[in-house]
Amino acid sequence: MNKLPIKFKERISQTITITEERRVVLIDVPGDDSFNADDSNHNIYCIDNDFSVIWKVAGDGIIYGVDPFVQMKLKENGLIEVRRFFGNIFELDIESGALAHTGWTK
């Protein structure tokens, strides 16, 4: 497994604990060009206690340029609801990082 890069560790803006050994983290993407488009658009990771990456959020096919995830919320069904900057909402599978589009908000 790869380690979460140092620049990402410093920018963790939200964490959801899944188990004692696993956390899903949202990386805050700056408004400058210090992150490339792929890192910006896939800024959710599942990591272990050593910051090793278990998975990186999957692509969703609904990206408008640089469109990072900006919010996560653990739902009662065990899935995580995530929202992109431009408003698309998804459910995130905590085992695989797969996404299912569920809606849109302003």
Jmol script that loads the backbone (N, CA, C; Angstrom):
load data "model"
ATOM      1  N   MET A   1       0.840  -1.194   0.000  1.00  0.00           N
ATOM      2  CA  MET A   1       0.000   0.000   0.000  1.00  0.00           C
ATOM      3  C   MET A   1       0.876   1.245   0.000  1.00  0.00           C
ATOM      4  N   ASN A   2       0.393   2.300  -0.628  1.00  0.00           N
ATOM      5  CA  ASN A   2       1.093   3.578  -0.635  1.00  0.00           C
ATOM      6  C   ASN A   2       0.676   4.390   0.566  1.00  0.00           C
ATOM      7  N   LYS A   3       1.579   5.215   1.045  1.00  0.00           N
ATOM      8  CA  LYS A   3       1.269   6.128   2.138  1.00  0.00           C
ATOM      9  C   LYS A   3       0.592   7.374   1.587  1.00  0.00           C
ATOM     10  N   LEU A   4      -0.317   7.947   2.373  1.00  0.00           N
ATOM     11  CA  LEU A   4      -0.930   9.213   2.002  1.00  0.00           C
ATOM     12  C   LEU A   4       0.175  10.266   1.977  1.00  0.00           C
ATOM     13  N   PRO A   5       0.324  11.016   0.884  1.00  0.00           N
ATOM     14  CA  PRO A   5       1.400  12.013   0.802  1.00  0.00           C
ATOM     15  C   PRO A   5       1.312  13.060   1.923  1.00  0.00           C
ATOM     16  N   ILE A   6       2.474  13.529   2.347  1.00  0.00           N
ATOM     17  CA  ILE A   6       2.556  14.517   3.428  1.00  0.00           C
ATOM     18  C   ILE A   6       1.671  15.720   3.149  1.00  0.00           C
ATOM     19  N   LYS A   7       1.685  16.244   1.909  1.00  0.00           N
ATOM     20  CA  LYS A   7       0.889  17.439   1.625  1.00  0.00           C
ATOM     21  C   LYS A   7      -0.600  17.166   1.815  1.00  0.00           C
ATOM     22  N   PHE A   8      -1.020  15.903   1.671  1.00  0.00           N
ATOM     23  CA  PHE A   8      -2.423  15.554   1.890  1.00  0.00           C
ATOM     24  C   PHE A   8      -2.715  15.433   3.385  1.00  0.00           C
ATOM     25  N   LYS A   9      -1.800  14.833   4.147  1.00  0.00           N
ATOM     26  CA  LYS A   9      -1.998  14.670   5.589  1.00  0.00           C
ATOM     27  C   LYS A   9      -2.253  16.018   6.249  1.00  0.00           C
ATOM     28  N   GLU A  10      -1.540  17.016   5.798  1.00  0.00           N
ATOM     29  CA  GLU A  10      -1.656  18.360   6.373  1.00  0.00           C
ATOM     30  C   GLU A  10      -2.967  19.037   5.995  1.00  0.00           C
ATOM     31  N   ARG A  11      -3.684  18.507   5.006  1.00  0.00           N
ATOM     32  CA  ARG A  11      -4.893  19.151   4.507  1.00  0.00           C
ATOM     33  C   ARG A  11      -6.163  18.339   4.781  1.00  0.00           C
ATOM     34  N   ILE A  12      -6.094  17.365   5.696  1.00  0.00           N
ATOM     35  CA  ILE A  12      -7.290  16.592   6.033  1.00  0.00           C
ATOM     36  C   ILE A  12      -8.291  17.535   6.685  1.00  0.00           C
ATOM     37  N   SER A  13      -9.477  17.657   6.073  1.00  0.00           N
ATOM     38  CA  SER A  13     -10.471  18.597   6.607  1.00  0.00           C
ATOM     39  C   SER A  13     -11.605  17.888   7.321  1.00  0.00           C
ATOM     40  N   GLN A  14     -11.801  16.598   7.032  1.00  0.00           N
ATOM     41  CA  GLN A  14     -12.880  15.859   7.672  1.00  0.00           C
ATOM     42  C   GLN A  14     -12.490  14.396   7.737  1.00  0.00           C
ATOM     43  N   THR A  15     -12.856  13.753   8.853  1.00  0.00           N
ATOM     44  CA  THR A  15     -12.552  12.335   9.053  1.00  0.00           C
ATOM     45  C   THR A  15     -13.795  11.619   9.548  1.00  0.00           C
ATOM     46  N   ILE A  16     -14.061  10.450   8.993  1.00  0.00           N
ATOM     47  CA  ILE A  16     -15.120   9.583   9.489  1.00  0.00           C
ATOM     48  C   ILE A  16     -14.461   8.256   9.847  1.00  0.00           C
ATOM     49  N   THR A  17     -14.572   7.872  11.120  1.00  0.00           N
ATOM     50  CA  THR A  17     -13.984   6.621  11.586  1.00  0.00           C
ATOM     51  C   THR A  17     -14.925   5.470  11.228  1.00  0.00           C
ATOM     52  N   ILE A  18     -14.390   4.497  10.532  1.00  0.00           N
ATOM     53  CA  ILE A  18     -15.153   3.322  10.114  1.00  0.00           C
ATOM     54  C   ILE A  18     -14.935   2.187  11.109  1.00  0.00           C
ATOM     55  N   THR A  19     -13.684   1.901  11.432  1.00  0.00           N
ATOM     56  CA  THR A  19     -13.304   0.926  12.451  1.00  0.00           C
ATOM     57  C   THR A  19     -12.133   1.523  13.219  1.00  0.00           C
ATOM     58  N   GLU A  20     -11.634   0.805  14.216  1.00  0.00           N
ATOM     59  CA  GLU A  20     -10.456   1.304  14.933  1.00  0.00           C
ATOM     60  C   GLU A  20      -9.249   1.438  14.018  1.00  0.00           C
ATOM     61  N   GLU A  21      -9.227   0.656  12.950  1.00  0.00           N
ATOM     62  CA  GLU A  21      -8.079   0.650  12.037  1.00  0.00           C
ATOM     63  C   GLU A  21      -8.291   1.441  10.759  1.00  0.00           C
ATOM     64  N   ARG A  22      -9.528   1.869  10.471  1.00  0.00           N
ATOM     65  CA  ARG A  22      -9.808   2.528   9.186  1.00  0.00           C
ATOM     66  C   ARG A  22     -10.579   3.822   9.366  1.00  0.00           C
ATOM     67  N   ARG A  23     -10.171   4.815   8.572  1.00  0.00           N
ATOM     68  CA  ARG A  23     -10.844   6.101   8.539  1.00  0.00           C
ATOM     69  C   ARG A  23     -10.989   6.544   7.092  1.00  0.00           C
ATOM     70  N   VAL A  24     -12.083   7.226   6.815  1.00  0.00           N
ATOM     71  CA  VAL A  24     -12.256   7.861   5.512  1.00  0.00           C
ATOM     72  C   VAL A  24     -11.970   9.336   5.726  1.00  0.00           C
ATOM     73  N   VAL A  25     -11.071   9.888   4.914  1.00  0.00           N
ATOM     74  CA  VAL A  25     -10.671  11.282   5.078  1.00  0.00           C
ATOM     75  C   VAL A  25     -10.963  12.076   3.818  1.00  0.00           C
ATOM     76  N   LEU A  26     -11.373  13.306   4.045  1.00  0.00           N
ATOM     77  CA  LEU A  26     -11.612  14.272   2.973  1.00  0.00           C
ATOM     78  C   LEU A  26     -10.445  15.247   2.988  1.00  0.00           C
ATOM     79  N   ILE A  27      -9.797  15.383   1.853  1.00  0.00           N
ATOM     80  CA  ILE A  27      -8.662  16.300   1.716  1.00  0.00           C
ATOM     81  C   ILE A  27      -9.175  17.637   1.203  1.00  0.00           C
ATOM     82  N   ASP A  28      -8.850  18.711   1.908  1.00  0.00           N
ATOM     83  CA  ASP A  28      -9.231  20.053   1.483  1.00  0.00           C
ATOM     84  C   ASP A  28      -8.368  20.452   0.296  1.00  0.00           C
ATOM     85  N   VAL A  29      -9.005  20.794  -0.791  1.00  0.00           N
ATOM     86  CA  VAL A  29      -8.298  21.160  -2.012  1.00  0.00           C
ATOM     87  C   VAL A  29      -8.181  22.672  -2.086  1.00  0.00           C
ATOM     88  N   PRO A  30      -6.946  23.187  -2.163  1.00  0.00           N
ATOM     89  CA  PRO A  30      -6.768  24.636  -2.248  1.00  0.00           C
ATOM     90  C   PRO A  30      -7.254  25.182  -3.584  1.00  0.00           C
ATOM     91  N   GLY A  31      -7.534  26.453  -3.616  1.00  0.00           N
ATOM     92  CA  GLY A  31      -8.019  27.105  -4.827  1.00  0.00           C
ATOM     93  C   GLY A  31      -6.918  27.512  -5.779  1.00  0.00           C
ATOM     94  N   ASP A  32      -5.716  27.007  -5.573  1.00  0.00           N
ATOM     95  CA  ASP A  32      -4.609  27.332  -6.482  1.00  0.00           C
ATOM     96  C   ASP A  32      -4.258  26.086  -7.297  1.00  0.00           C
ATOM     97  N   ASP A  33      -3.109  26.083  -7.942  1.00  0.00           N
ATOM     98  CA  ASP A  33      -2.742  24.944  -8.788  1.00  0.00           C
ATOM     99  C   ASP A  33      -1.761  23.993  -8.099  1.00  0.00           C
ATOM    100  N   SER A  34      -1.744  23.956  -6.750  1.00  0.00           N
ATOM    101  CA  SER A  34      -0.820  23.085  -6.043  1.00  0.00           C
ATOM    102  C   SER A  34      -1.254  21.615  -6.067  1.00  0.00           C
ATOM    103  N   PHE A  35      -2.499  21.350  -6.446  1.00  0.00           N
ATOM    104  CA  PHE A  35      -2.991  19.984  -6.628  1.00  0.00           C
ATOM    105  C   PHE A  35      -3.362  19.819  -8.101  1.00  0.00           C
ATOM    106  N   ASN A  36      -3.020  18.675  -8.686  1.00  0.00           N
ATOM    107  CA  ASN A  36      -3.429  18.458 -10.072  1.00  0.00           C
ATOM    108  C   ASN A  36      -4.909  18.071 -10.114  1.00  0.00           C
ATOM    109  N   ALA A  37      -5.498  18.027 -11.297  1.00  0.00           N
ATOM    110  CA  ALA A  37      -6.941  17.775 -11.432  1.00  0.00           C
ATOM    111  C   ALA A  37      -7.335  16.411 -10.874  1.00  0.00           C
ATOM    112  N   ASP A  38      -6.508  15.384 -11.089  1.00  0.00           N
ATOM    113  CA  ASP A  38      -6.833  14.054 -10.581  1.00  0.00           C
ATOM    114  C   ASP A  38      -6.867  14.050  -9.054  1.00  0.00           C
ATOM    115  N   ASP A  39      -5.874  14.648  -8.416  1.00  0.00           N
ATOM    116  CA  ASP A  39      -5.862  14.721  -6.950  1.00  0.00           C
ATOM    117  C   ASP A  39      -7.030  15.557  -6.435  1.00  0.00           C
ATOM    118  N   SER A  40      -7.357  16.619  -7.138  1.00  0.00           N
ATOM    119  CA  SER A  40      -8.461  17.484  -6.726  1.00  0.00           C
ATOM    120  C   SER A  40      -9.803  16.778  -6.835  1.00  0.00           C
ATOM    121  N   ASN A  41     -10.008  16.029  -7.899  1.00  0.00           N
ATOM    122  CA  ASN A  41     -11.294  15.388  -8.161  1.00  0.00           C
ATOM    123  C   ASN A  41     -11.471  14.049  -7.451  1.00  0.00           C
ATOM    124  N   HIS A  42     -10.415  13.522  -6.859  1.00  0.00           N
ATOM    125  CA  HIS A  42     -10.456  12.239  -6.144  1.00  0.00           C
ATOM    126  C   HIS A  42      -9.873  12.443  -4.742  1.00  0.00           C
ATOM    127  N   ASN A  43     -10.405  13.397  -4.011  1.00  0.00           N
ATOM    128  CA  ASN A  43      -9.808  13.835  -2.751  1.00  0.00           C
ATOM    129  C   ASN A  43     -10.423  13.184  -1.504  1.00  0.00           C
ATOM    130  N   ILE A  44     -10.899  11.946  -1.661  1.00  0.00           N
ATOM    131  CA  ILE A  44     -11.371  11.164  -0.524  1.00  0.00           C
ATOM    132  C   ILE A  44     -10.597   9.846  -0.514  1.00  0.00           C
ATOM    133  N   TYR A  45     -10.078   9.487   0.656  1.00  0.00           N
ATOM    134  CA  TYR A  45      -9.275   8.283   0.816  1.00  0.00           C
ATOM    135  C   TYR A  45      -9.740   7.509   2.034  1.00  0.00           C
ATOM    136  N   CYS A  46      -9.565   6.203   1.987  1.00  0.00           N
ATOM    137  CA  CYS A  46      -9.686   5.363   3.175  1.00  0.00           C
ATOM    138  C   CYS A  46      -8.255   5.042   3.581  1.00  0.00           C
ATOM    139  N   ILE A  47      -7.913   5.313   4.824  1.00  0.00           N
ATOM    140  CA  ILE A  47      -6.553   5.098   5.305  1.00  0.00           C
ATOM    141  C   ILE A  47      -6.573   4.263   6.580  1.00  0.00           C
ATOM    142  N   ASP A  48      -5.422   3.673   6.889  1.00  0.00           N
ATOM    143  CA  ASP A  48      -5.294   2.960   8.153  1.00  0.00           C
ATOM    144  C   ASP A  48      -4.561   3.859   9.153  1.00  0.00           C
ATOM    145  N   ASN A  49      -4.243   3.315  10.307  1.00  0.00           N
ATOM    146  CA  ASN A  49      -3.619   4.117  11.367  1.00  0.00           C
ATOM    147  C   ASN A  49      -2.214   4.600  11.007  1.00  0.00           C
ATOM    148  N   ASP A  50      -1.581   3.960  10.025  1.00  0.00           N
ATOM    149  CA  ASP A  50      -0.247   4.370   9.591  1.00  0.00           C
ATOM    150  C   ASP A  50      -0.290   5.299   8.381  1.00  0.00           C
ATOM    151  N   PHE A  51      -1.487   5.781   8.026  1.00  0.00           N
ATOM    152  CA  PHE A  51      -1.699   6.638   6.863  1.00  0.00           C
ATOM    153  C   PHE A  51      -1.439   5.913   5.540  1.00  0.00           C
ATOM    154  N   SER A  52      -1.510   4.576   5.563  1.00  0.00           N
ATOM    155  CA  SER A  52      -1.435   3.816   4.314  1.00  0.00           C
ATOM    156  C   SER A  52      -2.802   3.885   3.644  1.00  0.00           C
ATOM    157  N   VAL A  53      -2.808   4.066   2.329  1.00  0.00           N
ATOM    158  CA  VAL A  53      -4.040   4.203   1.579  1.00  0.00           C
ATOM    159  C   VAL A  53      -4.616   2.819   1.286  1.00  0.00           C
ATOM    160  N   ILE A  54      -5.862   2.601   1.715  1.00  0.00           N
ATOM    161  CA  ILE A  54      -6.577   1.366   1.427  1.00  0.00           C
ATOM    162  C   ILE A  54      -7.293   1.501   0.084  1.00  0.00           C
ATOM    163  N   TRP A  55      -7.949   2.612  -0.138  1.00  0.00           N
ATOM    164  CA  TRP A  55      -8.520   2.949  -1.438  1.00  0.00           C
ATOM    165  C   TRP A  55      -8.629   4.464  -1.582  1.00  0.00           C
ATOM    166  N   LYS A  56      -8.734   4.867  -2.834  1.00  0.00           N
ATOM    167  CA  LYS A  56      -8.976   6.253  -3.217  1.00  0.00           C
ATOM    168  C   LYS A  56     -10.343   6.267  -3.885  1.00  0.00           C
ATOM    169  N   VAL A  57     -11.150   7.285  -3.653  1.00  0.00           N
ATOM    170  CA  VAL A  57     -12.503   7.333  -4.214  1.00  0.00           C
ATOM    171  C   VAL A  57     -12.472   7.090  -5.718  1.00  0.00           C
ATOM    172  N   ALA A  58     -13.433   6.305  -6.159  1.00  0.00           N
ATOM    173  CA  ALA A  58     -13.538   5.954  -7.580  1.00  0.00           C
ATOM    174  C   ALA A  58     -14.006   7.153  -8.399  1.00  0.00           C
ATOM    175  N   GLY A  59     -13.785   7.089  -9.693  1.00  0.00           N
ATOM    176  CA  GLY A  59     -14.328   8.110 -10.586  1.00  0.00           C
ATOM    177  C   GLY A  59     -15.832   7.946 -10.707  1.00  0.00           C
ATOM    178  N   ASP A  60     -16.514   9.040 -10.980  1.00  0.00           N
ATOM    179  CA  ASP A  60     -17.971   8.983 -11.062  1.00  0.00           C
ATOM    180  C   ASP A  60     -18.521   9.372 -12.421  1.00  0.00           C
ATOM    181  N   GLY A  61     -17.681   9.873 -13.313  1.00  0.00           N
ATOM    182  CA  GLY A  61     -18.145  10.249 -14.635  1.00  0.00           C
ATOM    183  C   GLY A  61     -18.926  11.556 -14.698  1.00  0.00           C
ATOM    184  N   ILE A  62     -19.059  12.247 -13.561  1.00  0.00           N
ATOM    185  CA  ILE A  62     -19.821  13.504 -13.519  1.00  0.00           C
ATOM    186  C   ILE A  62     -18.922  14.594 -12.944  1.00  0.00           C
ATOM    187  N   ILE A  63     -17.859  14.899 -13.657  1.00  0.00           N
ATOM    188  CA  ILE A  63     -16.903  15.891 -13.178  1.00  0.00           C
ATOM    189  C   ILE A  63     -16.883  17.059 -14.155  1.00  0.00           C
ATOM    190  N   TYR A  64     -16.947  18.254 -13.621  1.00  0.00           N
ATOM    191  CA  TYR A  64     -16.917  19.471 -14.428  1.00  0.00           C
ATOM    192  C   TYR A  64     -15.604  20.190 -14.170  1.00  0.00           C
ATOM    193  N   GLY A  65     -14.561  19.827 -14.895  1.00  0.00           N
ATOM    194  CA  GLY A  65     -13.254  20.419 -14.668  1.00  0.00           C
ATOM    195  C   GLY A  65     -12.722  20.012 -13.305  1.00  0.00           C
ATOM    196  N   VAL A  66     -12.275  20.969 -12.539  1.00  0.00           N
ATOM    197  CA  VAL A  66     -11.837  20.702 -11.170  1.00  0.00           C
ATOM    198  C   VAL A  66     -13.077  20.800 -10.284  1.00  0.00           C
ATOM    199  N   ASP A  67     -13.477  19.667  -9.727  1.00  0.00           N
ATOM    200  CA  ASP A  67     -14.728  19.569  -8.972  1.00  0.00           C
ATOM    201  C   ASP A  67     -14.511  18.668  -7.748  1.00  0.00           C
ATOM    202  N   PRO A  68     -13.779  19.165  -6.746  1.00  0.00           N
ATOM    203  CA  PRO A  68     -13.455  18.324  -5.595  1.00  0.00           C
ATOM    204  C   PRO A  68     -14.666  18.041  -4.707  1.00  0.00           C
ATOM    205  N   PHE A  69     -14.538  16.989  -3.933  1.00  0.00           N
ATOM    206  CA  PHE A  69     -15.534  16.723  -2.903  1.00  0.00           C
ATOM    207  C   PHE A  69     -15.316  17.731  -1.776  1.00  0.00           C
ATOM    208  N   VAL A  70     -16.414  18.207  -1.194  1.00  0.00           N
ATOM    209  CA  VAL A  70     -16.313  19.255  -0.173  1.00  0.00           C
ATOM    210  C   VAL A  70     -16.980  18.880   1.140  1.00  0.00           C
ATOM    211  N   GLN A  71     -17.723  17.762   1.158  1.00  0.00           N
ATOM    212  CA  GLN A  71     -18.441  17.410   2.377  1.00  0.00           C
ATOM    213  C   GLN A  71     -18.709  15.913   2.405  1.00  0.00           C
ATOM    214  N   MET A  72     -18.644  15.329   3.631  1.00  0.00           N
ATOM    215  CA  MET A  72     -18.989  13.925   3.848  1.00  0.00           C
ATOM    216  C   MET A  72     -19.921  13.833   5.054  1.00  0.00           C
ATOM    217  N   LYS A  73     -20.827  12.835   5.016  1.00  0.00           N
ATOM    218  CA  LYS A  73     -21.728  12.613   6.149  1.00  0.00           C
ATOM    219  C   LYS A  73     -22.020  11.117   6.235  1.00  0.00           C
ATOM    220  N   LEU A  74     -21.812  10.511   7.431  1.00  0.00           N
ATOM    221  CA  LEU A  74     -22.116   9.102   7.630  1.00  0.00           C
ATOM    222  C   LEU A  74     -23.616   8.929   7.770  1.00  0.00           C
ATOM    223  N   LYS A  75     -24.177   8.046   6.952  1.00  0.00           N
ATOM    224  CA  LYS A  75     -25.618   7.804   6.977  1.00  0.00           C
ATOM    225  C   LYS A  75     -25.928   6.571   7.829  1.00  0.00           C
ATOM    226  N   GLU A  76     -27.183   6.436   8.237  1.00  0.00           N
ATOM    227  CA  GLU A  76     -27.603   5.314   9.071  1.00  0.00           C
ATOM    228  C   GLU A  76     -27.414   3.962   8.395  1.00  0.00           C
ATOM    229  N   ASN A  77     -27.441   3.930   7.062  1.00  0.00           N
ATOM    230  CA  ASN A  77     -27.284   2.671   6.336  1.00  0.00           C
ATOM    231  C   ASN A  77     -25.825   2.235   6.207  1.00  0.00           C
ATOM    232  N   GLY A  78     -24.901   2.977   6.839  1.00  0.00           N
ATOM    233  CA  GLY A  78     -23.490   2.629   6.810  1.00  0.00           C
ATOM    234  C   GLY A  78     -22.727   3.183   5.634  1.00  0.00           C
ATOM    235  N   LEU A  79     -23.427   3.808   4.705  1.00  0.00           N
ATOM    236  CA  LEU A  79     -22.758   4.453   3.584  1.00  0.00           C
ATOM    237  C   LEU A  79     -22.447   5.897   3.952  1.00  0.00           C
ATOM    238  N   ILE A  80     -21.561   6.479   3.218  1.00  0.00           N
ATOM    239  CA  ILE A  80     -21.202   7.876   3.438  1.00  0.00           C
ATOM    240  C   ILE A  80     -21.747   8.700   2.281  1.00  0.00           C
ATOM    241  N   GLU A  81     -22.475   9.769   2.601  1.00  0.00           N
ATOM    242  CA  GLU A  81     -22.949  10.704   1.577  1.00  0.00           C
ATOM    243  C   GLU A  81     -21.855  11.733   1.371  1.00  0.00           C
ATOM    244  N   VAL A  82     -21.496  11.946   0.104  1.00  0.00           N
ATOM    245  CA  VAL A  82     -20.462  12.930  -0.233  1.00  0.00           C
ATOM    246  C   VAL A  82     -21.011  13.902  -1.266  1.00  0.00           C
ATOM    247  N   ARG A  83     -20.513  15.145  -1.201  1.00  0.00           N
ATOM    248  CA  ARG A  83     -20.984  16.191  -2.120  1.00  0.00           C
ATOM    249  C   ARG A  83     -19.796  16.854  -2.774  1.00  0.00           C
ATOM    250  N   ARG A  84     -19.914  17.060  -4.098  1.00  0.00           N
ATOM    251  CA  ARG A  84     -18.874  17.779  -4.847  1.00  0.00           C
ATOM    252  C   ARG A  84     -19.142  19.281  -4.806  1.00  0.00           C
ATOM    253  N   PHE A  85     -18.132  20.040  -5.138  1.00  0.00           N
ATOM    254  CA  PHE A  85     -18.213  21.504  -5.135  1.00  0.00           C
ATOM    255  C   PHE A  85     -19.366  22.010  -5.995  1.00  0.00           C
ATOM    256  N   PHE A  86     -19.574  21.417  -7.166  1.00  0.00           N
ATOM    257  CA  PHE A  86     -20.628  21.885  -8.065  1.00  0.00           C
ATOM    258  C   PHE A  86     -21.985  21.268  -7.775  1.00  0.00           C
ATOM    259  N   GLY A  87     -22.132  20.556  -6.645  1.00  0.00           N
ATOM    260  CA  GLY A  87     -23.439  20.158  -6.155  1.00  0.00           C
ATOM    261  C   GLY A  87     -23.873  18.721  -6.319  1.00  0.00           C
ATOM    262  N   ASN A  88     -23.162  17.918  -7.091  1.00  0.00           N
ATOM    263  CA  ASN A  88     -23.566  16.518  -7.231  1.00  0.00           C
ATOM    264  C   ASN A  88     -23.361  15.770  -5.922  1.00  0.00           C
ATOM    265  N   ILE A  89     -24.338  14.906  -5.581  1.00  0.00           N
ATOM    266  CA  ILE A  89     -24.321  14.148  -4.337  1.00  0.00           C
ATOM    267  C   ILE A  89     -24.233  12.668  -4.678  1.00  0.00           C
ATOM    268  N   PHE A  90     -23.426  11.944  -3.887  1.00  0.00           N
ATOM    269  CA  PHE A  90     -23.199  10.525  -4.102  1.00  0.00           C
ATOM    270  C   PHE A  90     -23.243   9.788  -2.774  1.00  0.00           C
ATOM    271  N   GLU A  91     -23.492   8.477  -2.858  1.00  0.00           N
ATOM    272  CA  GLU A  91     -23.261   7.601  -1.727  1.00  0.00           C
ATOM    273  C   GLU A  91     -21.945   6.894  -2.004  1.00  0.00           C
ATOM    274  N   LEU A  92     -21.109   6.838  -0.987  1.00  0.00           N
ATOM    275  CA  LEU A  92     -19.775   6.255  -1.084  1.00  0.00           C
ATOM    276  C   LEU A  92     -19.776   4.925  -0.352  1.00  0.00           C
ATOM    277  N   ASP A  93     -19.394   3.863  -1.037  1.00  0.00           N
ATOM    278  CA  ASP A  93     -19.286   2.552  -0.413  1.00  0.00           C
ATOM    279  C   ASP A  93     -17.990   2.520   0.404  1.00  0.00           C
ATOM    280  N   ILE A  94     -18.092   2.261   1.702  1.00  0.00           N
ATOM    281  CA  ILE A  94     -16.915   2.338   2.588  1.00  0.00           C
ATOM    282  C   ILE A  94     -15.954   1.173   2.407  1.00  0.00           C
ATOM    283  N   GLU A  95     -16.377   0.118   1.741  1.00  0.00           N
ATOM    284  CA  GLU A  95     -15.483  -1.021   1.511  1.00  0.00           C
ATOM    285  C   GLU A  95     -14.630  -0.850   0.268  1.00  0.00           C
ATOM    286  N   SER A  96     -15.157  -0.147  -0.742  1.00  0.00           N
ATOM    287  CA  SER A  96     -14.458  -0.088  -2.023  1.00  0.00           C
ATOM    288  C   SER A  96     -14.139   1.314  -2.531  1.00  0.00           C
ATOM    289  N   GLY A  97     -14.844   2.333  -2.039  1.00  0.00           N
ATOM    290  CA  GLY A  97     -14.669   3.677  -2.567  1.00  0.00           C
ATOM    291  C   GLY A  97     -15.522   3.942  -3.792  1.00  0.00           C
ATOM    292  N   ALA A  98     -16.389   2.996  -4.153  1.00  0.00           N
ATOM    293  CA  ALA A  98     -17.280   3.171  -5.304  1.00  0.00           C
ATOM    294  C   ALA A  98     -18.351   4.213  -4.982  1.00  0.00           C
ATOM    295  N   LEU A  99     -18.824   4.887  -6.014  1.00  0.00           N
ATOM    296  CA  LEU A  99     -19.822   5.944  -5.870  1.00  0.00           C
ATOM    297  C   LEU A  99     -21.117   5.595  -6.589  1.00  0.00           C
ATOM    298  N   ALA A 100     -22.231   6.034  -6.010  1.00  0.00           N
ATOM    299  CA  ALA A 100     -23.531   5.940  -6.673  1.00  0.00           C
ATOM    300  C   ALA A 100     -24.153   7.333  -6.620  1.00  0.00           C
ATOM    301  N   HIS A 101     -24.441   7.894  -7.782  1.00  0.00           N
ATOM    302  CA  HIS A 101     -25.030   9.239  -7.856  1.00  0.00           C
ATOM    303  C   HIS A 101     -26.437   9.206  -7.283  1.00  0.00           C
ATOM    304  N   THR A 102     -26.735  10.119  -6.346  1.00  0.00           N
ATOM    305  CA  THR A 102     -28.058  10.134  -5.708  1.00  0.00           C
ATOM    306  C   THR A 102     -28.803  11.449  -5.890  1.00  0.00           C
ATOM    307  N   GLY A 103     -28.141  12.480  -6.405  1.00  0.00           N
ATOM    308  CA  GLY A 103     -28.845  13.733  -6.588  1.00  0.00           C
ATOM    309  C   GLY A 103     -27.927  14.911  -6.806  1.00  0.00           C
ATOM    310  N   TRP A 104     -28.519  16.074  -6.650  1.00  0.00           N
ATOM    311  CA  TRP A 104     -27.812  17.339  -6.878  1.00  0.00           C
ATOM    312  C   TRP A 104     -28.412  18.383  -5.949  1.00  0.00           C
ATOM    313  N   THR A 105     -27.593  19.317  -5.507  1.00  0.00           N
ATOM    314  CA  THR A 105     -28.055  20.416  -4.681  1.00  0.00           C
ATOM    315  C   THR A 105     -27.324  21.680  -5.093  1.00  0.00           C
ATOM    316  N   LYS A 106     -27.929  22.815  -4.759  1.00  0.00           N
ATOM    317  CA  LYS A 106     -27.302  24.116  -5.036  1.00  0.00           C
ATOM    318  C   LYS A 106     -26.221  24.384  -4.043  1.00  0.00           C
TER     319      LYS A 106
END
end "model"
wireframe off; spacefill off
backbone 0.3
color backbone group
